[in-house]
Amino acid sequence: MTPIFKALSDEYTDEVKFVKVDADDFEDVCAEYQILGLPTFAVFIEGKMVATRAGAMPKEMLMDWIDESLSVLENDGEEGQKN
């Protein structure tokens, strides 16, 4: 997954911050967010985990999930502006 993670980090430079956490070095973080399987991908908004996906997946599948997460965030922002 490392090459895919790196490629997506390069592609989403302006939209998404990618962070890799070593589960062995940060067991407390894994426990806090109930990370049971590796790899686990998470979306955080304003410090709160709002979406997760566990397990290796093809680049296209991970991109689709990221895009879906971003579109939900954008739609929530637009709705908030209308109110």
N, C-alpha and C positions, 0 to 999 in steps of 0.2 A: 504493500500500500504506500510505501514511502515515495516512490516515483510519481504515483497518482496524486498524492497529497501535495508534493512539491509543484507539479504541473498546475494543479487547481489554484494553489497559492499564487502562482505567477499570473494566472488568468483572471483572478478576482481581486487583484491588487487594490483597486479603489473601493471595492464593495464589502469585502469580508476580511477579517483578520484571522489567520490560521495559527493555531498554537498546538504544539505537540507536547504531551505530558508523558513522562516515563512512569508507568504504573508502579514499577518497583521502587522508584525513588519517592513517589508521592502517593503512598498507600492511603494517607488521610484524605486526599482529594477524591480518590476512587470511592472510599467509604462514604464521604459526604454526599456524593452524587449517585451513589448506589450503582457504580460501574461494575458489572459482573463479567462481561465478556469483552474481549479485545479483538480487533480495534472497536472503539466506540466513538462515534462522531456526535457532537452536541452543538446546538445553536443557543447562544446566550444573548439576551437582550436586556440591557440595563442591569447586568449582573445576575439575571435569573435564567436558569436553563429552561428553555421553552420547547425544545425538540431534541430527540436523540435517535440515532440509528446505530445498531450494533452489527458487527460482522463485516468482513471484506466484501467489496462490491466493485463492479466495473466502473471506470471513470464516468461513463455516460449516466449511469444510475446515480452516482454521487452528485454529479452536476444537476440532474433533474431534482434531486432532493434539496440541494442548496437553492436552486432557482425557485422552487416551490416555497421554501422558507422565506426567501427574500420577497416574493410576491405577496405573501400573507402580511409581512411587515409593512410593505408599501401600501397595501389596501387598508390596513389598520390606520396608517398615518393619514390617508386621504379621508377616511371616514371621520377621524378625529378633527380634521380641518373643517369639515362640512357642518359639524355640530356647533 
